[in-house]
C-alpha cells in the first residue's frame, strides 16, 4: 500500500521524469514527501511563474512533458503565465496543482479555485483527481494528451485529502504517442506539386522535431535546391550556415525574404502554424485562399485549414513526413534558389549597424556570434533587445534556442536555469532587457544556490523599449508609463555570492564576458545601454 502522493511520484518515474520544477506548498506535502528519496531532482523556483517557465523550457529540450508543481490558489494563478507559454509554443508540459480537500468544495475555502474554469481556455486538458485509484489512469492520459498531435500543457488538480488516501495500484507504464504519417496518395500528390513548381519555398516551425529530423530536412533542401526559412523563434530548426538557409520568418523580417515568400508558387509549411508573427500580421498569405499552392504538414489535424485552406493538408509529424517523401528521386525544375536565398540572408545579417551610445547591442551580439560555441544555448524573453539577437546571431544546432513564441517577458532567466540543469557541460547564455529580467530575475537565486554555470546579460536602457517605441510612433510626445529606475544589477548578483560585472562601453564587454565564462558558477553582466538605440538602424528622439 502507498499514499496517493507517493503513487504520483512512482508514475513520474515510470514516465522517465528525472526533474520537477516547483514552489513548495502545504496542499501537496505528501507529493513532496514522495520526492524525498525518489531520485527525482526537485528544482525549487522562487516564483510559480518561473517554475512553470522552467518546465516549459525542459519540455522544449526533451520533447516530453516538463513537470511543474505548485500549490493551490495563488500558486496556480502565478503559474498560469508559464501555462500560456506552453500553449502558444506547443510545448508538452504537465502542471500539478494542490487543491483543497474534497469535502470543502463550493464554500470558497481557503485559496479555492475552480481549475477547469481558470485553465480551461489555455490548457489542452484540465482534470481533478478525485479518487486515488485513478492516479495511474489519469497520469497516463495526461502524458498522451500533452505529447500527442499539437503538444501542449495539461493541468492536474490534486485534492489534499486524496493525496493521503492509500492504494495498492501500480504506476502507469511509460507513454509513447503515435506519429501521424502521410498516406501514399498524399506523398504522390506532394511530389507532383513540387515537380510542377517554379519557385517553391519551405517554412519550418512548431514542435515534435528531433535532431535527426533537422538533419533530414537539410538533406531534403539540398537534394531539391530549396530555400528554407524558419518561423518566429524556431531558429534552431535549420543551420544558419547551411547554403539553403533563407532566414527568420518572424518579426523584423528581411524584406527580400518577405518578397520571396509572397512570390513563391508553392509554399510548404512543415510543422508551422504560420500565425500572426511569421505571417506578418496575417498579411503575407491571403485568407482563407492563399494564391500560392499551399502544402501544410502538421501533427495536429485541428491546425489544418484553421486559417488557410491548404491545397494539400497532411496530418503528420515532421519526421514522418520527411521519411515518406525521401523515397522519391529529386527532380527540381529550378536552379540556384537556395543559394540566392542564402545570399540575401547573409547580406541582411552580415554586420549589425553601428549603435548609438557607449555600449551597444550591435557590439554585444557581434561578439557573441564570434565567440560562442555552436552548441551554446541562448535563452531570452521579450523586448527590443531580442531584435538584435534574432536577426544577427546565427544559430547552428538543434535545441540551441529557448525563446517563447508567445512573446512572454521574463522567460529567459527561468529557461536558462532549466538549460543549465539539463546540460551542465554546455554554454548557457540568458539575454534579458531590464524590464524582462525584473519579471523573473529572482530565479537567478536558483542558479546561485545550485552553482549553475550560466551567464546572464541584462540589457538595461531604463525603459520598456518595445512599448516606448510603439508609443513614440503612435502617440508622439506623450510618454506614459514606460520609464524605469533600475538597481545596480551587478551588485544584486554579487549579493548572492555570484559574479556581477558592469559594462558601460563596448570596449569593456569582451573582458567582462571572458571573466563571466571563466567563473565556476553563475555570472551576470549589467550592460548600460543608451535608450535612443531602440532597434537596428532606428533611433528614438529622447
TIMARKE-170562 format. One record per residue (C-alpha): residue number from 1; y, x, z. Coordinates in nm, 3 decimals. Layout:
ATOM   k       y       x       z
ATOM NUM       Y       X       Z
...
END
This chain:
ATOM   k       y       x       z
ATOM   1   0.000   0.000   0.000
ATOM   2   0.355   0.111  -0.073
ATOM   3   0.703  -0.032  -0.048
ATOM   4   0.895  -0.166  -0.346
ATOM   5   1.141   0.122  -0.332
ATOM   6   0.862   0.379  -0.337
ATOM   7   0.688   0.199  -0.624
ATOM   8   1.009   0.217  -0.829
ATOM   9   1.012   0.594  -0.780
ATOM  10   0.645   0.614  -0.886
ATOM  11   0.732   0.416  -1.201
ATOM  12   1.017   0.654  -1.276
ATOM  13   0.780   0.950  -1.252
ATOM  14   0.536   0.773  -1.485
ATOM  15   0.817   0.745  -1.741
ATOM  16   0.879   1.120  -1.720
ATOM  17   1.208   1.083  -1.533
ATOM  18   1.294   1.416  -1.373
ATOM  19   1.651   1.335  -1.267
ATOM  20   1.861   1.043  -1.149
ATOM  21   2.237   1.025  -1.107
ATOM  22   2.358   0.828  -0.810
ATOM  23   2.605   0.745  -0.540
ATOM  24   2.407   0.651  -0.226
ATOM  25   2.433   0.308  -0.067
ATOM  26   2.264   0.119   0.214
ATOM  27   2.148  -0.153  -0.025
ATOM  28   1.881   0.072  -0.179
ATOM  29   1.791   0.303   0.109
ATOM  30   1.419   0.252   0.050
ATOM  31   1.451   0.392  -0.304
ATOM  32   1.639   0.693  -0.170
ATOM  33   1.358   0.742   0.082
ATOM  34   1.109   0.731  -0.204
ATOM  35   1.301   1.004  -0.385
ATOM  36   1.282   1.237  -0.082
ATOM  37   0.955   1.410  -0.169
ATOM  38   0.916   1.284  -0.525
ATOM  39   1.021   1.595  -0.712
ATOM  40   1.287   1.392  -0.894
ATOM  41   1.627   1.560  -0.875
ATOM  42   1.894   1.329  -0.733
ATOM  43   2.236   1.434  -0.862
ATOM  44   2.490   1.286  -0.622
ATOM  45   2.812   1.197  -0.802
ATOM  46   3.145   1.133  -0.635
ATOM  47   3.213   0.802  -0.810
ATOM  48   2.978   0.546  -0.961
ATOM  49   3.160   0.558  -1.295
ATOM  50   3.091   0.932  -1.307
ATOM  51   2.725   0.879  -1.217
ATOM  52   2.685   0.624  -1.497
ATOM  53   2.853   0.855  -1.750
ATOM  54   2.624   1.138  -1.639
ATOM  55   2.326   0.911  -1.702
ATOM  56   2.465   0.820  -2.045
ATOM  57   2.503   1.189  -2.133
ATOM  58   2.148   1.259  -2.017
ATOM  59   2.020   0.974  -2.233
ATOM  60   2.203   1.121  -2.532
ATOM  61   2.041   1.459  -2.473
ATOM  62   1.684   1.343  -2.413
ATOM  63   1.655   1.027  -2.625
ATOM  64   1.500   0.850  -2.324
ATOM  65   1.691   0.640  -2.071
ATOM  66   1.928   0.823  -1.843
ATOM  67   1.888   0.676  -1.495
ATOM  68   2.171   0.580  -1.262
ATOM  69   2.151   0.429  -0.913
ATOM  70   2.441   0.266  -0.733
ATOM  71   2.498   0.024  -0.450
ATOM  72   2.594  -0.342  -0.472
ATOM  73   2.937  -0.495  -0.538
ATOM  74   3.200  -0.222  -0.584
ATOM  75   2.929   0.032  -0.666
ATOM  76   2.815  -0.185  -0.954
ATOM  77   3.162  -0.264  -1.084
ATOM  78   3.261   0.102  -1.065
ATOM  79   2.954   0.191  -1.271
ATOM  80   3.040  -0.064  -1.540
ATOM  81   3.260   0.188  -1.723
ATOM  82   2.954   0.401  -1.795
ATOM  83   2.750   0.098  -1.897
ATOM  84   3.017   0.013  -2.155
ATOM  85   2.998   0.369  -2.292
ATOM  86   2.620   0.342  -2.325
ATOM  87   2.651   0.005  -2.501
ATOM  88   2.904   0.117  -2.761
ATOM  89   2.738   0.457  -2.805
ATOM  90   2.386   0.310  -2.846
ATOM  91   2.255   0.525  -2.561
ATOM  92   1.933   0.441  -2.374
ATOM  93   2.014   0.401  -2.006
ATOM  94   1.886   0.213  -1.700
ATOM  95   2.122   0.127  -1.416
ATOM  96   1.963   0.030  -1.085
ATOM  97   2.195  -0.167  -0.859
ATOM  98   2.136  -0.254  -0.497
ATOM  99   2.157  -0.626  -0.423
ATOM 100   2.199  -0.849  -0.120
ATOM 101   1.888  -0.992   0.045
ATOM 102   1.732  -1.282  -0.140
ATOM 103   1.795  -1.537   0.138
ATOM 104   2.171  -1.471   0.126
ATOM 105   2.231  -1.566  -0.237
ATOM 106   2.512  -1.804  -0.321
ATOM 107   2.702  -1.762   0.006
ATOM 108   2.932  -1.487  -0.123
ATOM 109   2.761  -1.247   0.112
ATOM 110   2.900  -0.900   0.171
ATOM 111   2.952  -0.736  -0.171
ATOM 112   2.760  -1.012  -0.351
ATOM 113   2.786  -1.001  -0.731
ATOM 114   2.618  -1.210  -1.000
ATOM 115   2.487  -0.921  -1.210
ATOM 116   2.382  -1.133  -1.504
ATOM 117   2.737  -1.267  -1.532
ATOM 118   2.906  -0.929  -1.475
ATOM 119   2.690  -0.721  -1.711
ATOM 120   2.560  -0.989  -1.946
ATOM 121   2.804  -0.916  -2.229
ATOM 122   2.767  -0.536  -2.205
ATOM 123   2.405  -0.452  -2.129
ATOM 124   2.110  -0.521  -2.359
ATOM 125   1.923  -0.684  -2.072
ATOM 126   2.004  -0.770  -1.711
ATOM 127   1.737  -0.865  -1.460
ATOM 128   1.693  -0.901  -1.087
ATOM 129   1.353  -0.803  -0.946
ATOM 130   1.268  -1.084  -0.707
ATOM 131   0.901  -1.000  -0.649
ATOM 132   0.773  -0.658  -0.551
ATOM 133   0.452  -0.705  -0.755
ATOM 134   0.656  -0.739  -1.075
ATOM 135   0.820  -0.396  -1.047
ATOM 136   0.582  -0.221  -1.294
ATOM 137   0.613  -0.505  -1.546
ATOM 138   0.992  -0.518  -1.534
ATOM 139   1.044  -0.143  -1.544
ATOM 140   0.810  -0.116  -1.841
ATOM 141   1.007  -0.383  -2.022
ATOM 142   1.336  -0.215  -1.926
ATOM 143   1.228   0.111  -2.089
ATOM 144   1.116  -0.075  -2.401
ATOM 145   1.447  -0.261  -2.429
ATOM 146   1.661   0.046  -2.361
ATOM 147   1.492   0.255  -2.633
ATOM 148   1.394   0.000  -2.898
ATOM 149   1.593  -0.095  -3.206
ATOM 150   1.953  -0.004  -3.138
ATOM 151   1.924   0.164  -2.795
ATOM 152   2.148   0.063  -2.506
ATOM 153   2.181   0.005  -2.133
ATOM 154   1.965  -0.212  -1.910
ATOM 155   2.079  -0.322  -1.563
ATOM 156   1.823  -0.399  -1.290
ATOM 157   1.933  -0.550  -0.958
ATOM 158   1.722  -0.467  -0.651
ATOM 159   1.739  -0.711  -0.359
ATOM 160   1.743  -0.508  -0.040
ATOM 161   1.461  -0.701   0.126
ATOM 162   1.240  -0.683  -0.185
ATOM 163   1.252  -0.303  -0.166
ATOM 164   1.081  -0.304   0.173
ATOM 165   0.809  -0.553   0.075
ATOM 166   0.466  -0.394   0.044
ATOM 167   0.239  -0.393  -0.263
ATOM 168  -0.072  -0.224  -0.395
ATOM 169   0.040  -0.234  -0.761
ATOM 170   0.005   0.083  -0.969
ATOM 171   0.304   0.221  -1.159
ATOM 172   0.356   0.133  -1.523
ATOM 173   0.231   0.373  -1.792
ATOM 174   0.472   0.585  -1.997
ATOM 175   0.655   0.378  -2.257
ATOM 176   0.678   0.482  -2.621
ATOM 177   0.858   0.245  -2.856
ATOM 178   0.783   0.151  -3.214
ATOM 179   0.962   0.323  -3.502
ATOM 180   1.054   0.063  -3.764
ATOM 181   0.995   0.205  -4.112
ATOM 182   1.089   0.108  -4.469
ATOM 183   0.849  -0.080  -4.691
ATOM 184   0.722   0.085  -5.012
ATOM 185   0.930  -0.162  -5.212
ATOM 186   1.245  -0.065  -5.023
ATOM 187   1.176   0.305  -5.083
ATOM 188   1.130   0.242  -5.457
ATOM 189   1.449   0.037  -5.478
ATOM 190   1.642   0.308  -5.294
ATOM 191   1.527   0.576  -5.536
ATOM 192   1.620   0.356  -5.831
ATOM 193   1.969   0.301  -5.688
ATOM 194   2.014   0.670  -5.610
ATOM 195   1.894   0.768  -5.955
ATOM 196   2.145   0.534  -6.119
ATOM 197   2.440   0.660  -5.914
ATOM 198   2.707   0.898  -6.042
ATOM 199   2.899   0.981  -5.721
ATOM 200   2.693   0.895  -5.411
ATOM 201   2.787   0.968  -5.051
ATOM 202   2.586   0.978  -4.726
ATOM 203   2.733   0.890  -4.384
ATOM 204   2.526   0.970  -4.075
ATOM 205   2.564   0.814  -3.732
ATOM 206   2.402   0.631  -3.447
ATOM 207   2.117   0.744  -3.225
ATOM 208   1.737   0.776  -3.236
ATOM 209   1.780   1.110  -3.413
ATOM 210   1.581   1.424  -3.330
ATOM 211   1.637   1.787  -3.419
ATOM 212   1.356   1.752  -3.673
ATOM 213   1.532   1.455  -3.832
ATOM 214   1.852   1.659  -3.867
ATOM 215   1.654   1.927  -4.050
ATOM 216   1.505   1.658  -4.276
ATOM 217   1.841   1.510  -4.370
ATOM 218   1.978   1.855  -4.451
ATOM 219   1.680   1.920  -4.680
ATOM 220   1.731   1.579  -4.843
ATOM 221   2.100   1.658  -4.904
ATOM 222   2.015   1.994  -5.054
ATOM 223   1.748   1.855  -5.286
ATOM 224   1.975   1.580  -5.420
ATOM 225   2.307   1.771  -5.404
ATOM 226   2.454   1.501  -5.180
ATOM 227   2.783   1.519  -4.991
ATOM 228   2.719   1.424  -4.629
ATOM 229   2.967   1.312  -4.364
ATOM 230   2.917   1.219  -4.001
ATOM 231   3.076   0.923  -3.828
ATOM 232   3.307   0.938  -3.526
ATOM 233   3.178   1.181  -3.261
ATOM 234   2.839   1.229  -3.427
ATOM 235   2.925   1.581  -3.549
ATOM 236   2.607   1.744  -3.423
ATOM 237   2.401   1.549  -3.679
ATOM 238   2.482   1.795  -3.958
ATOM 239   2.562   2.166  -3.955
ATOM 240   2.929   2.218  -4.035
ATOM 241   2.840   2.542  -4.214
ATOM 242   2.599   2.365  -4.448
ATOM 243   2.719   2.369  -4.812
ATOM 244   2.677   1.990  -4.838
ATOM 245   2.880   1.903  -4.530
ATOM 246   3.182   1.688  -4.612
ATOM 247   3.333   1.641  -4.266
ATOM 248   3.402   1.392  -3.991
ATOM 249   3.444   1.029  -4.095
ATOM 250   3.647   0.925  -3.794
ATOM 251   3.998   0.928  -3.652
ATOM 252   4.238   1.150  -3.845
ATOM 253   4.007   1.165  -4.146
ATOM 254   4.060   1.420  -4.422
ATOM 255   4.246   1.226  -4.697
ATOM 256   4.020   1.386  -4.960
ATOM 257   3.712   1.267  -4.770
ATOM 258   3.853   0.918  -4.735
ATOM 259   3.914   0.903  -5.109
ATOM 260   3.566   1.039  -5.182
ATOM 261   3.403   0.757  -4.984
ATOM 262   3.630   0.492  -5.133
ATOM 263   3.546   0.610  -5.486
ATOM 264   3.171   0.653  -5.431
ATOM 265   2.945   0.421  -5.628
ATOM 266   2.656   0.443  -5.380
ATOM 267   2.707   0.472  -5.005
ATOM 268   2.411   0.543  -4.778
ATOM 269   2.483   0.457  -4.414
ATOM 270   2.199   0.627  -4.229
ATOM 271   2.180   0.519  -3.865
ATOM 272   2.551   0.439  -3.863
ATOM 273   2.713   0.104  -3.784
ATOM 274   3.038   0.205  -3.961
ATOM 275   3.255   0.026  -3.709
ATOM 276   3.630   0.049  -3.651
ATOM 277   3.691   0.425  -3.631
ATOM 278   3.475   0.551  -3.920
ATOM 279   3.578   0.257  -4.139
ATOM 280   3.946   0.335  -4.081
ATOM 281   4.008   0.004  -3.900
ATOM 282   3.768  -0.179  -4.132
ATOM 283   3.974  -0.090  -4.437
ATOM 284   3.754   0.166  -4.614
ATOM 285   3.493  -0.087  -4.730
ATOM 286   3.560  -0.440  -4.840
ATOM 287   3.420  -0.709  -4.608
ATOM 288   3.172  -0.864  -4.647
ATOM 289   3.104  -0.741  -5.002
ATOM 290   3.165  -0.367  -5.045
ATOM 291   3.241  -0.262  -5.400
ATOM 292   3.001   0.028  -5.361
ATOM 293   2.627  -0.010  -5.384
ATOM 294   2.556  -0.007  -5.010
ATOM 295   2.227   0.106  -4.864
ATOM 296   2.230   0.052  -4.490
ATOM 297   1.950   0.202  -4.282
ATOM 298   1.949   0.115  -3.913
ATOM 299   1.682   0.083  -3.640
ATOM 300   1.843  -0.237  -3.509
ATOM 301   1.786  -0.528  -3.750
ATOM 302   2.081  -0.715  -3.598
ATOM 303   2.317  -0.448  -3.736
ATOM 304   2.210  -0.502  -4.097
ATOM 305   2.459  -0.740  -4.257
ATOM 306   2.656  -0.776  -3.935
ATOM 307   2.983  -0.668  -4.101
ATOM 308   2.897  -0.553  -4.454
ATOM 309   2.640  -0.718  -4.678
ATOM 310   2.419  -0.432  -4.794
ATOM 311   2.281  -0.416  -5.145
ATOM 312   1.970  -0.285  -4.973
ATOM 313   1.919  -0.320  -4.600
ATOM 314   1.640  -0.117  -4.442
ATOM 315   1.528  -0.161  -4.081
ATOM 316   1.412   0.191  -3.996
ATOM 317   1.482   0.486  -3.771
ATOM 318   1.646   0.783  -3.944
ATOM 319   1.330   0.989  -3.919
ATOM 320   1.100   0.720  -4.059
ATOM 321   1.336   0.660  -4.350
ATOM 322   1.366   1.031  -4.431
ATOM 323   0.989   1.075  -4.417
ATOM 324   0.939   0.785  -4.659
ATOM 325   1.193   0.894  -4.920
ATOM 326   1.098   1.263  -4.916
ATOM 327   0.787   1.200  -5.124
ATOM 328   0.981   1.142  -5.447
ATOM 329   1.094   1.433  -5.663
ATOM 330   1.473   1.474  -5.668
ATOM 331   1.640   1.372  -5.994
ATOM 332   2.018   1.379  -5.947
ATOM 333   2.233   1.289  -6.247
ATOM 334   2.533   1.471  -6.098
ATOM 335   2.604   1.829  -6.001
ATOM 336   2.842   2.005  -5.765
ATOM 337   2.916   1.703  -5.546
ATOM 338   2.803   1.872  -5.227
ATOM 339   2.989   2.196  -5.298
ATOM 340   3.312   2.016  -5.383
ATOM 341   3.299   1.802  -5.070
ATOM 342   3.232   2.107  -4.854
ATOM 343   3.518   2.298  -5.016
ATOM 344   3.752   2.010  -4.930
ATOM 345   3.623   2.018  -4.573
ATOM 346   3.685   2.392  -4.540
ATOM 347   4.043   2.357  -4.663
ATOM 348   4.108   2.070  -4.420
ATOM 349   3.969   2.261  -4.121
ATOM 350   4.049   2.621  -4.218
ATOM 351   4.316   2.711  -3.968
ATOM 352   4.481   2.489  -3.707
ATOM 353   4.853   2.467  -3.786
ATOM 354   5.077   2.666  -3.554
ATOM 355   5.161   2.465  -3.247
ATOM 356   5.482   2.416  -3.052
ATOM 357   5.528   2.587  -2.718
ATOM 358   5.397   2.897  -2.546
ATOM 359   5.039   2.768  -2.501
ATOM 360   4.893   2.562  -2.785
ATOM 361   4.579   2.365  -2.863
ATOM 362   4.576   2.534  -3.204
ATOM 363   4.514   2.869  -3.039
ATOM 364   4.263   2.729  -2.788
ATOM 365   4.040   2.562  -3.047
ATOM 366   4.071   2.851  -3.292
ATOM 367   3.947   3.089  -3.024
ATOM 368   3.664   2.860  -2.912
ATOM 369   3.545   2.837  -3.272
ATOM 370   3.529   3.217  -3.289
ATOM 371   3.357   3.293  -2.958
ATOM 372   3.126   3.007  -2.859
ATOM 373   2.756   3.037  -2.944
ATOM 374   2.621   2.788  -3.198
ATOM 375   2.420   2.604  -2.932
ATOM 376   2.714   2.560  -2.695
ATOM 377   2.755   2.203  -2.569
ATOM 378   3.109   2.068  -2.589
ATOM 379   3.199   1.765  -2.380
ATOM 380   3.515   1.557  -2.398
ATOM 381   3.658   1.218  -2.320
ATOM 382   3.955   1.059  -2.494
ATOM 383   4.306   1.177  -2.572
ATOM 384   4.507   1.356  -2.836
ATOM 385   4.371   1.694  -2.724
ATOM 386   4.042   1.586  -2.885
ATOM 387   4.205   1.563  -3.229
ATOM 388   4.217   1.944  -3.248
ATOM 389   3.859   1.969  -3.122
ATOM 390   3.707   1.720  -3.367
ATOM 391   3.896   1.849  -3.668
ATOM 392   3.891   2.225  -3.622
ATOM 393   3.586   2.308  -3.410
ATOM 394   3.271   2.346  -3.620
ATOM 395   2.954   2.204  -3.466
ATOM 396   2.634   2.368  -3.584
ATOM 397   2.336   2.238  -3.389
ATOM 398   2.180   1.910  -3.287
ATOM 399   2.285   1.797  -2.940
ATOM 400   2.594   2.016  -2.916
ATOM 401   2.847   1.732  -2.885
ATOM 402   2.874   1.496  -2.588
ATOM 403   3.164   1.261  -2.655
ATOM 404   3.199   0.883  -2.625
ATOM 405   3.231   0.684  -2.945
ATOM 406   3.366   0.413  -2.713
ATOM 407   3.676   0.628  -2.660
ATOM 408   3.639   0.629  -2.283
ATOM 409   3.869   0.857  -2.088
ATOM 410   3.709   1.057  -1.809
ATOM 411   3.380   1.117  -1.991
ATOM 412   3.396   1.493  -2.039
ATOM 413   3.360   1.610  -1.679
ATOM 414   3.055   1.394  -1.590
ATOM 415   2.894   1.479  -1.925
ATOM 416   2.942   1.850  -1.858
ATOM 417   2.768   1.816  -1.521
ATOM 418   2.474   1.640  -1.688
ATOM 419   2.458   1.904  -1.962
ATOM 420   2.473   2.198  -1.720
ATOM 421   2.193   2.049  -1.509
ATOM 422   1.979   1.970  -1.814
ATOM 423   2.041   2.303  -1.992
ATOM 424   2.138   2.567  -1.732
ATOM 425   2.095   2.852  -1.981
ATOM 426   2.336   2.713  -2.242
ATOM 427   2.713   2.742  -2.260
ATOM 428   2.877   2.415  -2.149
ATOM 429   3.247   2.353  -2.204
ATOM 430   3.439   2.044  -2.100
ATOM 431   3.774   1.970  -2.262
ATOM 432   3.990   1.711  -2.090
ATOM 433   4.351   1.606  -2.103
ATOM 434   4.538   1.587  -1.776
ATOM 435   4.512   1.208  -1.775
ATOM 436   4.149   1.215  -1.889
ATOM 437   4.048   1.472  -1.628
ATOM 438   4.206   1.287  -1.338
ATOM 439   3.989   0.982  -1.409
ATOM 440   3.673   1.173  -1.317
ATOM 441   3.786   1.518  -1.203
ATOM 442   3.621   1.465  -0.867
ATOM 443   3.287   1.528  -1.040
ATOM 444   3.390   1.895  -1.054
ATOM 445   3.281   1.886  -0.691
ATOM 446   2.923   1.822  -0.806
ATOM 447   2.939   2.134  -1.022
ATOM 448   3.079   2.336  -0.733
ATOM 449   2.820   2.211  -0.484
ATOM 450   2.534   2.291  -0.721
ATOM 451   2.681   2.615  -0.854
ATOM 452   2.657   2.485  -1.211
ATOM 453   2.768   2.720  -1.483
ATOM 454   3.028   2.535  -1.689
ATOM 455   3.387   2.580  -1.797
ATOM 456   3.650   2.306  -1.779
ATOM 457   3.964   2.329  -1.991
ATOM 458   4.234   2.095  -1.856
ATOM 459   4.484   2.042  -2.136
ATOM 460   4.798   1.949  -1.944
ATOM 461   5.107   1.813  -2.120
ATOM 462   5.208   1.585  -1.829
ATOM 463   5.192   1.268  -2.041
ATOM 464   4.935   1.018  -2.157
ATOM 465   4.965   1.175  -2.500
ATOM 466   4.792   0.923  -2.725
ATOM 467   4.978   0.629  -2.573
ATOM 468   5.308   0.818  -2.581
ATOM 469   5.258   0.899  -2.949
ATOM 470   5.198   0.533  -3.030
ATOM 471   5.487   0.432  -2.806
ATOM 472   5.730   0.664  -2.984
ATOM 473   5.610   0.524  -3.316
ATOM 474   5.624   0.154  -3.230
ATOM 475   5.894   0.143  -2.961
ATOM 476   6.118   0.447  -3.024
ATOM 477   6.346   0.544  -2.741
ATOM 478   6.172   0.312  -2.494
ATOM 479   5.938   0.540  -2.298
ATOM 480   5.744   0.343  -2.038
ATOM 481   5.453   0.430  -1.807
ATOM 482   5.334   0.739  -1.994
ATOM 483   5.467   1.028  -1.782
ATOM 484   5.278   1.208  -1.505
ATOM 485   5.350   1.461  -1.232
ATOM 486   5.037   1.675  -1.203
ATOM 487   4.893   1.903  -0.937
ATOM 488   4.808   2.269  -0.976
ATOM 489   4.463   2.211  -1.121
ATOM 490   4.358   2.574  -1.086
ATOM 491   4.442   2.575  -0.714
ATOM 492   4.250   2.250  -0.681
ATOM 493   3.943   2.415  -0.838
ATOM 494   3.976   2.712  -0.605
ATOM 495   3.977   2.475  -0.307
ATOM 496   3.612   2.403  -0.398
ATOM 497   3.535   2.774  -0.391
ATOM 498   3.524   2.783  -0.770
ATOM 499   3.720   2.995  -1.016
ATOM 500   4.056   2.844  -1.108
ATOM 501   4.285   3.002  -1.368
ATOM 502   4.617   2.909  -1.524
ATOM 503   4.726   2.970  -1.883
ATOM 504   5.093   2.930  -1.973
ATOM 505   5.094   3.120  -2.303
ATOM 506   4.845   3.178  -2.583
ATOM 507   4.809   3.548  -2.508
ATOM 508   4.659   3.467  -2.168
ATOM 509   4.384   3.235  -2.291
ATOM 510   4.143   3.498  -2.424
ATOM 511   4.117   3.688  -2.097
ATOM 512   4.106   3.367  -1.893
ATOM 513   3.817   3.231  -2.099
ATOM 514   3.629   3.560  -2.072
ATOM 515   3.674   3.557  -1.695
ATOM 516   3.556   3.196  -1.677
ATOM 517   3.241   3.278  -1.873
ATOM 518   3.170   3.577  -1.652
ATOM 519   3.159   3.372  -1.333
ATOM 520   2.824   3.252  -1.199
ATOM 521   2.938   2.901  -1.114
ATOM 522   3.194   2.653  -1.247
ATOM 523   3.535   2.762  -1.364
ATOM 524   3.846   2.564  -1.453
ATOM 525   4.131   2.678  -1.677
ATOM 526   4.457   2.487  -1.641
ATOM 527   4.636   2.511  -1.978
ATOM 528   5.002   2.412  -1.961
ATOM 529   5.100   2.264  -2.295
ATOM 530   5.427   2.151  -2.449
ATOM 531   5.437   1.771  -2.466
ATOM 532   5.611   1.787  -2.803
ATOM 533   5.297   1.936  -2.962
ATOM 534   5.125   1.599  -2.978
ATOM 535   4.889   1.639  -3.279
ATOM 536   4.813   1.893  -3.555
ATOM 537   5.130   1.921  -3.763
ATOM 538   5.300   1.641  -3.567
ATOM 539   5.575   1.680  -3.307
ATOM 540   5.728   1.441  -3.056
ATOM 541   6.102   1.437  -3.005
ATOM 542   6.131   1.470  -2.628
END
